[in-house]
């Protein structure tokens, strides 16, 4: 059975591939069936289907959920 990973708006994630600008860090700006993320290097905004997004993410660097609890 497929269980989607938990991502929230405001999370900073690291991708497997490097963006052409040289950065591999992205901020998640929309979650759902499609994910919208913004490159922290150049500001480019990209939308990806959930499955492709989850495959491209290597790790979550900073979680927005943990910042709210502080």
PDB file of N, CA, C, O and CB in Angstrom:
ATOM      1  N   UNK A   1       0.837  -1.178   0.000  1.00  0.00           N
ATOM      2  CA  UNK A   1       0.000   0.000   0.000  1.00  0.00           C
ATOM      3  C   UNK A   1       0.886   1.246   0.000  1.00  0.00           C
ATOM      4  O   UNK A   1       1.953   1.254   0.613  1.00  0.00           O
ATOM      5  CB  UNK A   1      -0.954  -0.005   1.216  1.00  0.00           C
ATOM      6  N   UNK A   2       0.446   2.283  -0.680  1.00  0.00           N
ATOM      7  CA  UNK A   2       1.215   3.516  -0.827  1.00  0.00           C
ATOM      8  C   UNK A   2       0.846   4.511   0.264  1.00  0.00           C
ATOM      9  O   UNK A   2      -0.323   4.864   0.424  1.00  0.00           O
ATOM     10  CB  UNK A   2       0.982   4.135  -2.213  1.00  0.00           C
ATOM     11  N   UNK A   3       1.850   4.960   1.016  1.00  0.00           N
ATOM     12  CA  UNK A   3       1.650   5.979   2.036  1.00  0.00           C
ATOM     13  C   UNK A   3       2.476   7.200   1.654  1.00  0.00           C
ATOM     14  O   UNK A   3       3.704   7.123   1.635  1.00  0.00           O
ATOM     15  CB  UNK A   3       2.044   5.452   3.453  1.00  0.00           C
ATOM     16  N   UNK A   4       1.833   8.324   1.348  1.00  0.00           N
ATOM     17  CA  UNK A   4       2.606   9.515   0.959  1.00  0.00           C
ATOM     18  C   UNK A   4       3.426  10.050   2.124  1.00  0.00           C
ATOM     19  O   UNK A   4       3.017   9.971   3.283  1.00  0.00           O
ATOM     20  CB  UNK A   4       1.672  10.614   0.435  1.00  0.00           C
ATOM     21  N   UNK A   5       4.588  10.595   1.791  1.00  0.00           N
ATOM     22  CA  UNK A   5       5.444  11.203   2.808  1.00  0.00           C
ATOM     23  C   UNK A   5       4.822  12.520   3.242  1.00  0.00           C
ATOM     24  O   UNK A   5       4.069  13.135   2.487  1.00  0.00           O
ATOM     25  CB  UNK A   5       6.892  11.421   2.275  1.00  0.00           C
ATOM     26  N   UNK A   6       5.131  12.944   4.432  1.00  0.00           N
ATOM     27  CA  UNK A   6       4.552  14.169   4.974  1.00  0.00           C
ATOM     28  C   UNK A   6       5.452  15.365   4.674  1.00  0.00           C
ATOM     29  O   UNK A   6       6.582  15.440   5.158  1.00  0.00           O
ATOM     30  CB  UNK A   6       4.328  14.034   6.490  1.00  0.00           C
ATOM     31  N   UNK A   7       4.952  16.280   3.889  1.00  0.00           N
ATOM     32  CA  UNK A   7       5.624  17.541   3.616  1.00  0.00           C
ATOM     33  C   UNK A   7       4.636  18.661   3.897  1.00  0.00           C
ATOM     34  O   UNK A   7       3.434  18.500   3.687  1.00  0.00           O
ATOM     35  CB  UNK A   7       6.156  17.605   2.146  1.00  0.00           C
ATOM     36  N   UNK A   8       5.139  19.792   4.369  1.00  0.00           N
ATOM     37  CA  UNK A   8       4.305  20.939   4.680  1.00  0.00           C
ATOM     38  C   UNK A   8       4.805  22.153   3.926  1.00  0.00           C
ATOM     39  O   UNK A   8       5.959  22.204   3.502  1.00  0.00           O
ATOM     40  CB  UNK A   8       4.286  21.210   6.190  1.00  0.00           C
ATOM     41  N   UNK A   9       3.919  23.137   3.760  1.00  0.00           N
ATOM     42  CA  UNK A   9       4.308  24.394   3.148  1.00  0.00           C
ATOM     43  C   UNK A   9       5.358  25.054   4.034  1.00  0.00           C
ATOM     44  O   UNK A   9       5.183  25.149   5.249  1.00  0.00           O
ATOM     45  CB  UNK A   9       3.078  25.327   2.940  1.00  0.00           C
ATOM     46  N   UNK A  10       6.440  25.504   3.427  1.00  0.00           N
ATOM     47  CA  UNK A  10       7.520  26.141   4.164  1.00  0.00           C
ATOM     48  C   UNK A  10       8.706  25.231   4.426  1.00  0.00           C
ATOM     49  O   UNK A  10       9.752  25.703   4.873  1.00  0.00           O
ATOM     50  CB  UNK A  10       7.003  26.649   5.454  1.00  0.00           C
ATOM     51  N   UNK A  11       8.570  23.927   4.156  1.00  0.00           N
ATOM     52  CA  UNK A  11       9.694  23.003   4.325  1.00  0.00           C
ATOM     53  C   UNK A  11      10.800  23.329   3.329  1.00  0.00           C
ATOM     54  O   UNK A  11      10.517  23.748   2.206  1.00  0.00           O
ATOM     55  CB  UNK A  11       9.230  21.541   4.151  1.00  0.00           C
ATOM     56  N   UNK A  12      12.045  23.141   3.723  1.00  0.00           N
ATOM     57  CA  UNK A  12      13.188  23.272   2.833  1.00  0.00           C
ATOM     58  C   UNK A  12      13.679  21.860   2.550  1.00  0.00           C
ATOM     59  O   UNK A  12      13.990  21.112   3.477  1.00  0.00           O
ATOM     60  CB  UNK A  12      14.326  24.175   3.458  1.00  0.00           C
ATOM     61  N   UNK A  13      13.752  21.489   1.259  1.00  0.00           N
ATOM     62  CA  UNK A  13      14.166  20.140   0.873  1.00  0.00           C
ATOM     63  C   UNK A  13      15.391  20.201  -0.032  1.00  0.00           C
ATOM     64  O   UNK A  13      15.636  21.200  -0.708  1.00  0.00           O
ATOM     65  CB  UNK A  13      13.014  19.398   0.165  1.00  0.00           C
ATOM     66  N   UNK A  14      16.154  19.108  -0.030  1.00  0.00           N
ATOM     67  CA  UNK A  14      17.313  18.970  -0.904  1.00  0.00           C
ATOM     68  C   UNK A  14      16.965  17.940  -1.973  1.00  0.00           C
ATOM     69  O   UNK A  14      16.482  16.854  -1.653  1.00  0.00           O
ATOM     70  CB  UNK A  14      18.598  18.548  -0.098  1.00  0.00           C
ATOM     71  N   UNK A  15      17.206  18.274  -3.242  1.00  0.00           N
ATOM     72  CA  UNK A  15      16.886  17.369  -4.339  1.00  0.00           C
ATOM     73  C   UNK A  15      18.102  16.549  -4.738  1.00  0.00           C
ATOM     74  O   UNK A  15      19.240  16.898  -4.424  1.00  0.00           O
ATOM     75  CB  UNK A  15      16.360  18.150  -5.541  1.00  0.00           C
ATOM     76  N   UNK A  16      17.838  15.452  -5.437  1.00  0.00           N
ATOM     77  CA  UNK A  16      18.918  14.578  -5.895  1.00  0.00           C
ATOM     78  C   UNK A  16      19.746  15.259  -6.992  1.00  0.00           C
ATOM     79  O   UNK A  16      20.974  15.176  -6.990  1.00  0.00           O
ATOM     80  CB  UNK A  16      18.343  13.244  -6.412  1.00  0.00           C
ATOM     81  N   UNK A  17      19.074  15.923  -7.917  1.00  0.00           N
ATOM     82  CA  UNK A  17      19.773  16.609  -9.002  1.00  0.00           C
ATOM     83  C   UNK A  17      19.942  18.085  -8.660  1.00  0.00           C
ATOM     84  O   UNK A  17      19.129  18.671  -7.944  1.00  0.00           O
ATOM     85  CB  UNK A  17      19.009  16.448 -10.337  1.00  0.00           C
ATOM     86  N   UNK A  18      21.008  18.670  -9.184  1.00  0.00           N
ATOM     87  CA  UNK A  18      21.278  20.090  -8.971  1.00  0.00           C
ATOM     88  C   UNK A  18      20.545  20.892 -10.044  1.00  0.00           C
ATOM     89  O   UNK A  18      20.549  20.514 -11.215  1.00  0.00           O
ATOM     90  CB  UNK A  18      22.815  20.386  -9.003  1.00  0.00           C
ATOM     91  N   UNK A  19      19.924  21.987  -9.648  1.00  0.00           N
ATOM     92  CA  UNK A  19      19.263  22.902 -10.576  1.00  0.00           C
ATOM     93  C   UNK A  19      20.336  23.581 -11.432  1.00  0.00           C
ATOM     94  O   UNK A  19      21.461  23.743 -10.959  1.00  0.00           O
ATOM     95  CB  UNK A  19      18.397  23.964  -9.806  1.00  0.00           C
ATOM     96  N   UNK A  20      20.037  23.983 -12.665  1.00  0.00           N
ATOM     97  CA  UNK A  20      21.041  24.647 -13.511  1.00  0.00           C
ATOM     98  C   UNK A  20      21.704  25.877 -12.874  1.00  0.00           C
ATOM     99  O   UNK A  20      22.812  26.241 -13.267  1.00  0.00           O
ATOM    100  CB  UNK A  20      20.400  25.060 -14.800  1.00  0.00           C
ATOM    101  N   UNK A  21      21.058  26.513 -11.913  1.00  0.00           N
ATOM    102  CA  UNK A  21      21.666  27.675 -11.242  1.00  0.00           C
ATOM    103  C   UNK A  21      22.744  27.249 -10.250  1.00  0.00           C
ATOM    104  O   UNK A  21      23.514  28.086  -9.778  1.00  0.00           O
ATOM    105  CB  UNK A  21      20.589  28.495 -10.516  1.00  0.00           C
ATOM    106  N   UNK A  22      22.808  25.948  -9.926  1.00  0.00           N
ATOM    107  CA  UNK A  22      23.834  25.444  -9.017  1.00  0.00           C
ATOM    108  C   UNK A  22      23.319  25.078  -7.638  1.00  0.00           C
ATOM    109  O   UNK A  22      24.066  24.518  -6.836  1.00  0.00           O
ATOM    110  CB  UNK A  22      24.907  26.452  -8.876  1.00  0.00           C
ATOM    111  N   UNK A  23      22.065  25.379  -7.341  1.00  0.00           N
ATOM    112  CA  UNK A  23      21.484  25.086  -6.035  1.00  0.00           C
ATOM    113  C   UNK A  23      20.686  23.782  -6.082  1.00  0.00           C
ATOM    114  O   UNK A  23      20.122  23.429  -7.118  1.00  0.00           O
ATOM    115  CB  UNK A  23      20.586  26.248  -5.573  1.00  0.00           C
ATOM    116  N   UNK A  24      20.644  23.074  -4.960  1.00  0.00           N
ATOM    117  CA  UNK A  24      19.776  21.894  -4.874  1.00  0.00           C
ATOM    118  C   UNK A  24      18.838  22.003  -3.675  1.00  0.00           C
ATOM    119  O   UNK A  24      18.311  20.996  -3.201  1.00  0.00           O
ATOM    120  CB  UNK A  24      20.619  20.607  -4.774  1.00  0.00           C
ATOM    121  N   UNK A  25      18.629  23.227  -3.185  1.00  0.00           N
ATOM    122  CA  UNK A  25      17.717  23.461  -2.065  1.00  0.00           C
ATOM    123  C   UNK A  25      16.476  24.195  -2.563  1.00  0.00           C
ATOM    124  O   UNK A  25      16.568  25.173  -3.304  1.00  0.00           O
ATOM    125  CB  UNK A  25      18.416  24.273  -0.938  1.00  0.00           C
ATOM    126  N   UNK A  26      15.314  23.701  -2.139  1.00  0.00           N
ATOM    127  CA  UNK A  26      14.028  24.232  -2.580  1.00  0.00           C
ATOM    128  C   UNK A  26      13.121  24.438  -1.386  1.00  0.00           C
ATOM    129  O   UNK A  26      13.207  23.711  -0.397  1.00  0.00           O
ATOM    130  CB  UNK A  26      13.365  23.294  -3.601  1.00  0.00           C
ATOM    131  N   UNK A  27      12.246  25.436  -1.478  1.00  0.00           N
ATOM    132  CA  UNK A  27      11.219  25.673  -0.465  1.00  0.00           C
ATOM    133  C   UNK A  27       9.880  25.212  -1.022  1.00  0.00           C
ATOM    134  O   UNK A  27       9.499  25.600  -2.126  1.00  0.00           O
ATOM    135  CB  UNK A  27      11.164  27.181  -0.049  1.00  0.00           C
ATOM    136  N   UNK A  28       9.165  24.387  -0.264  1.00  0.00           N
ATOM    137  CA  UNK A  28       7.847  23.900  -0.677  1.00  0.00           C
ATOM    138  C   UNK A  28       6.840  25.018  -0.444  1.00  0.00           C
ATOM    139  O   UNK A  28       6.727  25.532   0.669  1.00  0.00           O
ATOM    140  CB  UNK A  28       7.440  22.597   0.107  1.00  0.00           C
ATOM    141  N   UNK A  29       6.097  25.404  -1.507  1.00  0.00           N
ATOM    142  CA  UNK A  29       5.121  26.486  -1.392  1.00  0.00           C
ATOM    143  C   UNK A  29       3.681  26.006  -1.578  1.00  0.00           C
ATOM    144  O   UNK A  29       2.745  26.757  -1.302  1.00  0.00           O
ATOM    145  CB  UNK A  29       5.431  27.562  -2.408  1.00  0.00           C
ATOM    146  N   UNK A  30       3.485  24.761  -2.043  1.00  0.00           N
ATOM    147  CA  UNK A  30       2.139  24.208  -2.189  1.00  0.00           C
ATOM    148  C   UNK A  30       2.237  22.695  -2.092  1.00  0.00           C
ATOM    149  O   UNK A  30       3.153  22.093  -2.653  1.00  0.00           O
ATOM    150  CB  UNK A  30       1.481  24.645  -3.543  1.00  0.00           C
ATOM    151  N   UNK A  31       1.294  22.074  -1.380  1.00  0.00           N
ATOM    152  CA  UNK A  31       1.242  20.617  -1.280  1.00  0.00           C
ATOM    153  C   UNK A  31      -0.134  20.136  -1.698  1.00  0.00           C
ATOM    154  O   UNK A  31      -1.110  20.885  -1.641  1.00  0.00           O
ATOM    155  CB  UNK A  31       1.575  20.143   0.157  1.00  0.00           C
ATOM    156  N   UNK A  32      -0.205  18.891  -2.116  1.00  0.00           N
ATOM    157  CA  UNK A  32      -1.458  18.299  -2.569  1.00  0.00           C
ATOM    158  C   UNK A  32      -1.137  17.233  -3.602  1.00  0.00           C
ATOM    159  O   UNK A  32      -0.121  16.546  -3.492  1.00  0.00           O
ATOM    160  CB  UNK A  32      -2.418  19.379  -3.158  1.00  0.00           C
ATOM    161  N   UNK A  33      -1.999  17.089  -4.611  1.00  0.00           N
ATOM    162  CA  UNK A  33      -1.716  16.154  -5.699  1.00  0.00           C
ATOM    163  C   UNK A  33      -0.497  16.636  -6.483  1.00  0.00           C
ATOM    164  O   UNK A  33       0.287  15.829  -6.983  1.00  0.00           O
ATOM    165  CB  UNK A  33      -2.946  16.006  -6.637  1.00  0.00           C
ATOM    166  N   UNK A  34      -0.345  17.954  -6.586  1.00  0.00           N
ATOM    167  CA  UNK A  34       0.838  18.569  -7.201  1.00  0.00           C
ATOM    168  C   UNK A  34       1.575  19.360  -6.131  1.00  0.00           C
ATOM    169  O   UNK A  34       0.970  19.895  -5.201  1.00  0.00           O
ATOM    170  CB  UNK A  34       0.443  19.493  -8.410  1.00  0.00           C
ATOM    171  N   UNK A  35       2.882  19.424  -6.280  1.00  0.00           N
ATOM    172  CA  UNK A  35       3.719  20.206  -5.363  1.00  0.00           C
ATOM    173  C   UNK A  35       4.292  21.384  -6.119  1.00  0.00           C
ATOM    174  O   UNK A  35       4.712  21.251  -7.269  1.00  0.00           O
ATOM    175  CB  UNK A  35       4.859  19.338  -4.748  1.00  0.00           C
ATOM    176  N   UNK A  36       4.309  22.543  -5.470  1.00  0.00           N
ATOM    177  CA  UNK A  36       4.974  23.721  -6.028  1.00  0.00           C
ATOM    178  C   UNK A  36       6.161  23.998  -5.125  1.00  0.00           C
ATOM    179  O   UNK A  36       6.042  24.003  -3.900  1.00  0.00           O
ATOM    180  CB  UNK A  36       4.000  24.977  -6.127  1.00  0.00           C
ATOM    181  N   UNK A  37       7.312  24.230  -5.753  1.00  0.00           N
ATOM    182  CA  UNK A  37       8.500  24.531  -4.965  1.00  0.00           C
ATOM    183  C   UNK A  37       9.297  25.635  -5.632  1.00  0.00           C
ATOM    184  O   UNK A  37       9.279  25.800  -6.851  1.00  0.00           O
ATOM    185  CB  UNK A  37       9.368  23.279  -4.781  1.00  0.00           C
ATOM    186  N   UNK A  38      10.002  26.394  -4.785  1.00  0.00           N
ATOM    187  CA  UNK A  38      10.758  27.562  -5.229  1.00  0.00           C
ATOM    188  C   UNK A  38      12.239  27.311  -4.976  1.00  0.00           C
ATOM    189  O   UNK A  38      12.631  26.938  -3.870  1.00  0.00           O
ATOM    190  CB  UNK A  38      10.280  28.856  -4.500  1.00  0.00           C
ATOM    191  N   UNK A  39      13.060  27.516  -6.003  1.00  0.00           N
ATOM    192  CA  UNK A  39      14.507  27.337  -5.873  1.00  0.00           C
ATOM    193  C   UNK A  39      15.056  28.442  -4.978  1.00  0.00           C
ATOM    194  O   UNK A  39      14.739  29.616  -5.168  1.00  0.00           O
ATOM    195  CB  UNK A  39      15.209  27.352  -7.271  1.00  0.00           C
ATOM    196  N   UNK A  40      15.881  28.064  -4.002  1.00  0.00           N
ATOM    197  CA  UNK A  40      16.457  29.044  -3.099  1.00  0.00           C
ATOM    198  C   UNK A  40      17.687  29.719  -3.700  1.00  0.00           C
ATOM    199  O   UNK A  40      18.210  30.676  -3.128  1.00  0.00           O
ATOM    200  CB  UNK A  40      16.817  28.387  -1.784  1.00  0.00           C
ATOM    201  N   UNK A  41      18.153  29.228  -4.849  1.00  0.00           N
ATOM    202  CA  UNK A  41      19.295  29.847  -5.511  1.00  0.00           C
ATOM    203  C   UNK A  41      18.889  30.986  -6.425  1.00  0.00           C
ATOM    204  O   UNK A  41      19.446  32.081  -6.348  1.00  0.00           O
ATOM    205  CB  UNK A  41      20.053  28.817  -6.299  1.00  0.00           C
ATOM    206  N   UNK A  42      17.910  30.726  -7.297  1.00  0.00           N
ATOM    207  CA  UNK A  42      17.548  31.721  -8.315  1.00  0.00           C
ATOM    208  C   UNK A  42      16.106  32.200  -8.219  1.00  0.00           C
ATOM    209  O   UNK A  42      15.750  33.192  -8.855  1.00  0.00           O
ATOM    210  CB  UNK A  42      17.782  31.152  -9.680  1.00  0.00           C
ATOM    211  N   UNK A  43      15.261  31.516  -7.435  1.00  0.00           N
ATOM    212  CA  UNK A  43      13.876  31.948  -7.269  1.00  0.00           C
ATOM    213  C   UNK A  43      12.897  31.333  -8.254  1.00  0.00           C
ATOM    214  O   UNK A  43      11.714  31.676  -8.231  1.00  0.00           O
ATOM    215  CB  UNK A  43      13.807  33.413  -7.385  1.00  0.00           C
ATOM    216  N   UNK A  44      13.353  30.438  -9.115  1.00  0.00           N
ATOM    217  CA  UNK A  44      12.469  29.787 -10.088  1.00  0.00           C
ATOM    218  C   UNK A  44      11.417  28.967  -9.364  1.00  0.00           C
ATOM    219  O   UNK A  44      11.719  28.308  -8.369  1.00  0.00           O
ATOM    220  CB  UNK A  44      13.276  28.891 -11.057  1.00  0.00           C
ATOM    221  N   UNK A  45      10.178  29.003  -9.855  1.00  0.00           N
ATOM    222  CA  UNK A  45       9.079  28.248  -9.260  1.00  0.00           C
ATOM    223  C   UNK A  45       8.716  27.109 -10.202  1.00  0.00           C
ATOM    224  O   UNK A  45       8.539  27.319 -11.402  1.00  0.00           O
ATOM    225  CB  UNK A  45       7.842  29.165  -8.982  1.00  0.00           C
ATOM    226  N   UNK A  46       8.603  25.885  -9.646  1.00  0.00           N
ATOM    227  CA  UNK A  46       8.332  24.690 -10.430  1.00  0.00           C
ATOM    228  C   UNK A  46       7.194  23.929  -9.784  1.00  0.00           C
ATOM    229  O   UNK A  46       7.106  23.856  -8.558  1.00  0.00           O
ATOM    230  CB  UNK A  46       9.590  23.801 -10.553  1.00  0.00           C
ATOM    231  N   UNK A  47       6.305  23.351 -10.619  1.00  0.00           N
ATOM    232  CA  UNK A  47       5.250  22.473 -10.113  1.00  0.00           C
ATOM    233  C   UNK A  47       5.509  21.061 -10.616  1.00  0.00           C
ATOM    234  O   UNK A  47       5.823  20.853 -11.788  1.00  0.00           O
ATOM    235  CB  UNK A  47       3.837  22.971 -10.554  1.00  0.00           C
ATOM    236  N   UNK A  48       5.373  20.086  -9.706  1.00  0.00           N
ATOM    237  CA  UNK A  48       5.598  18.681 -10.031  1.00  0.00           C
ATOM    238  C   UNK A  48       4.460  17.833  -9.467  1.00  0.00           C
ATOM    239  O   UNK A  48       3.888  18.173  -8.431  1.00  0.00           O
ATOM    240  CB  UNK A  48       6.965  18.200  -9.477  1.00  0.00           C
ATOM    241  N   UNK A  49       4.127  16.728 -10.144  1.00  0.00           N
ATOM    242  CA  UNK A  49       3.189  15.784  -9.536  1.00  0.00           C
ATOM    243  C   UNK A  49       3.801  15.193  -8.272  1.00  0.00           C
ATOM    244  O   UNK A  49       5.024  15.123  -8.151  1.00  0.00           O
ATOM    245  CB  UNK A  49       2.810  14.660 -10.534  1.00  0.00           C
ATOM    246  N   UNK A  50       2.969  14.771  -7.338  1.00  0.00           N
ATOM    247  CA  UNK A  50       3.428  14.263  -6.042  1.00  0.00           C
ATOM    248  C   UNK A  50       4.453  13.134  -6.191  1.00  0.00           C
ATOM    249  O   UNK A  50       5.479  13.143  -5.512  1.00  0.00           O
ATOM    250  CB  UNK A  50       2.238  13.771  -5.226  1.00  0.00           C
ATOM    251  N   UNK A  51       4.190  12.177  -7.060  1.00  0.00           N
ATOM    252  CA  UNK A  51       5.078  11.021  -7.194  1.00  0.00           C
ATOM    253  C   UNK A  51       6.463  11.462  -7.669  1.00  0.00           C
ATOM    254  O   UNK A  51       7.470  10.998  -7.135  1.00  0.00           O
ATOM    255  CB  UNK A  51       4.479   9.988  -8.174  1.00  0.00           C
ATOM    256  N   UNK A  52       6.529  12.337  -8.651  1.00  0.00           N
ATOM    257  CA  UNK A  52       7.810  12.817  -9.158  1.00  0.00           C
ATOM    258  C   UNK A  52       8.541  13.652  -8.104  1.00  0.00           C
ATOM    259  O   UNK A  52       9.762  13.558  -7.972  1.00  0.00           O
ATOM    260  CB  UNK A  52       7.600  13.641 -10.434  1.00  0.00           C
ATOM    261  N   UNK A  53       7.796  14.464  -7.359  1.00  0.00           N
ATOM    262  CA  UNK A  53       8.392  15.263  -6.291  1.00  0.00           C
ATOM    263  C   UNK A  53       9.036  14.368  -5.232  1.00  0.00           C
ATOM    264  O   UNK A  53      10.175  14.603  -4.830  1.00  0.00           O
ATOM    265  CB  UNK A  53       7.333  16.168  -5.645  1.00  0.00           C
ATOM    266  N   UNK A  54       8.309  13.341  -4.779  1.00  0.00           N
ATOM    267  CA  UNK A  54       8.826  12.456  -3.730  1.00  0.00           C
ATOM    268  C   UNK A  54      10.054  11.682  -4.194  1.00  0.00           C
ATOM    269  O   UNK A  54      10.935  11.385  -3.388  1.00  0.00           O
ATOM    270  CB  UNK A  54       7.743  11.482  -3.282  1.00  0.00           C
ATOM    271  N   UNK A  55      10.123  11.349  -5.484  1.00  0.00           N
ATOM    272  CA  UNK A  55      11.297  10.653  -6.012  1.00  0.00           C
ATOM    273  C   UNK A  55      12.497  11.588  -6.116  1.00  0.00           C
ATOM    274  O   UNK A  55      13.637  11.148  -5.963  1.00  0.00           O
ATOM    275  CB  UNK A  55      10.985  10.052  -7.381  1.00  0.00           C
ATOM    276  N   UNK A  56      12.254  12.873  -6.375  1.00  0.00           N
ATOM    277  CA  UNK A  56      13.358  13.810  -6.582  1.00  0.00           C
ATOM    278  C   UNK A  56      13.944  14.345  -5.278  1.00  0.00           C
ATOM    279  O   UNK A  56      15.051  14.882  -5.283  1.00  0.00           O
ATOM    280  CB  UNK A  56      12.892  14.962  -7.429  1.00  0.00           C
ATOM    281  N   UNK A  57      13.232  14.212  -4.167  1.00  0.00           N
ATOM    282  CA  UNK A  57      13.714  14.750  -2.887  1.00  0.00           C
ATOM    283  C   UNK A  57      14.667  13.755  -2.228  1.00  0.00           C
ATOM    284  O   UNK A  57      14.340  12.582  -2.050  1.00  0.00           O
ATOM    285  CB  UNK A  57      12.523  15.066  -1.937  1.00  0.00           C
ATOM    286  N   UNK A  58      15.845  14.247  -1.874  1.00  0.00           N
ATOM    287  CA  UNK A  58      16.839  13.430  -1.168  1.00  0.00           C
ATOM    288  C   UNK A  58      16.566  13.446   0.326  1.00  0.00           C
ATOM    289  O   UNK A  58      16.527  12.394   0.965  1.00  0.00           O
ATOM    290  CB  UNK A  58      18.270  13.934  -1.455  1.00  0.00           C
ATOM    291  N   UNK A  59      16.373  14.662   0.900  1.00  0.00           N
ATOM    292  CA  UNK A  59      16.091  14.771   2.332  1.00  0.00           C
ATOM    293  C   UNK A  59      15.447  16.122   2.624  1.00  0.00           C
ATOM    294  O   UNK A  59      15.568  17.074   1.853  1.00  0.00           O
ATOM    295  CB  UNK A  59      17.389  14.592   3.168  1.00  0.00           C
ATOM    296  N   UNK A  60      14.764  16.173   3.757  1.00  0.00           N
ATOM    297  CA  UNK A  60      14.199  17.431   4.230  1.00  0.00           C
ATOM    298  C   UNK A  60      15.240  18.103   5.116  1.00  0.00           C
ATOM    299  O   UNK A  60      15.668  17.528   6.117  1.00  0.00           O
ATOM    300  CB  UNK A  60      12.851  17.203   5.003  1.00  0.00           C
ATOM    301  N   UNK A  61      15.649  19.315   4.754  1.00  0.00           N
ATOM    302  CA  UNK A  61      16.673  20.035   5.507  1.00  0.00           C
ATOM    303  C   UNK A  61      16.064  20.716   6.727  1.00  0.00           C
ATOM    304  O   UNK A  61      16.592  20.618   7.835  1.00  0.00           O
ATOM    305  CB  UNK A  61      17.371  21.071   4.613  1.00  0.00           C
ATOM    306  N   UNK A  62      14.946  21.407   6.512  1.00  0.00           N
ATOM    307  CA  UNK A  62      14.302  22.149   7.602  1.00  0.00           C
ATOM    308  C   UNK A  62      12.803  21.953   7.467  1.00  0.00           C
ATOM    309  O   UNK A  62      12.249  22.097   6.377  1.00  0.00           O
ATOM    310  CB  UNK A  62      14.680  23.679   7.572  1.00  0.00           C
ATOM    311  N   UNK A  63      12.156  21.630   8.552  1.00  0.00           N
ATOM    312  CA  UNK A  63      10.716  21.426   8.545  1.00  0.00           C
ATOM    313  C   UNK A  63      10.013  22.650   9.115  1.00  0.00           C
ATOM    314  O   UNK A  63      10.391  23.141  10.179  1.00  0.00           O
ATOM    315  CB  UNK A  63      10.340  20.168   9.344  1.00  0.00           C
ATOM    316  N   UNK A  64       9.009  23.141   8.427  1.00  0.00           N
ATOM    317  CA  UNK A  64       8.249  24.294   8.896  1.00  0.00           C
ATOM    318  C   UNK A  64       7.456  23.938  10.146  1.00  0.00           C
ATOM    319  O   UNK A  64       7.191  24.805  10.979  1.00  0.00           O
ATOM    320  CB  UNK A  64       7.309  24.804   7.795  1.00  0.00           C
ATOM    321  N   UNK A  65       7.077  22.683  10.285  1.00  0.00           N
ATOM    322  CA  UNK A  65       6.281  22.240  11.429  1.00  0.00           C
ATOM    323  C   UNK A  65       7.081  22.365  12.732  1.00  0.00           C
ATOM    324  O   UNK A  65       6.526  22.758  13.758  1.00  0.00           O
ATOM    325  CB  UNK A  65       5.816  20.782  11.226  1.00  0.00           C
ATOM    326  N   UNK A  66       8.368  22.038  12.701  1.00  0.00           N
ATOM    327  CA  UNK A  66       9.187  22.120  13.910  1.00  0.00           C
ATOM    328  C   UNK A  66       9.423  23.567  14.335  1.00  0.00           C
ATOM    329  O   UNK A  66       9.583  23.838  15.525  1.00  0.00           O
ATOM    330  CB  UNK A  66      10.524  21.421  13.688  1.00  0.00           C
ATOM    331  N   UNK A  67       9.448  24.495  13.388  1.00  0.00           N
ATOM    332  CA  UNK A  67       9.641  25.911  13.720  1.00  0.00           C
ATOM    333  C   UNK A  67       8.429  26.500  14.439  1.00  0.00           C
ATOM    334  O   UNK A  67       8.580  27.386  15.281  1.00  0.00           O
ATOM    335  CB  UNK A  67       9.927  26.711  12.453  1.00  0.00           C
ATOM    336  N   UNK A  68       7.232  26.016  14.115  1.00  0.00           N
ATOM    337  CA  UNK A  68       6.008  26.531  14.724  1.00  0.00           C
ATOM    338  C   UNK A  68       5.943  26.170  16.202  1.00  0.00           C
ATOM    339  O   UNK A  68       5.352  26.906  16.991  1.00  0.00           O
ATOM    340  CB  UNK A  68       4.776  25.990  13.995  1.00  0.00           C
ATOM    341  N   UNK A  69       6.544  25.042  16.588  1.00  0.00           N
ATOM    342  CA  UNK A  69       6.478  24.580  17.965  1.00  0.00           C
ATOM    343  C   UNK A  69       7.471  25.296  18.878  1.00  0.00           C
ATOM    344  O   UNK A  69       7.387  25.168  20.100  1.00  0.00           O
ATOM    345  CB  UNK A  69       6.724  23.098  18.013  1.00  0.00           C
ATOM    346  N   UNK A  70       8.393  26.035  18.311  1.00  0.00           N
ATOM    347  CA  UNK A  70       9.430  26.707  19.114  1.00  0.00           C
ATOM    348  C   UNK A  70       8.876  27.946  19.775  1.00  0.00           C
ATOM    349  O   UNK A  70       9.599  28.640  20.489  1.00  0.00           O
ATOM    350  CB  UNK A  70      10.640  27.076  18.248  1.00  0.00           C
TER     351      UNK A  70
END
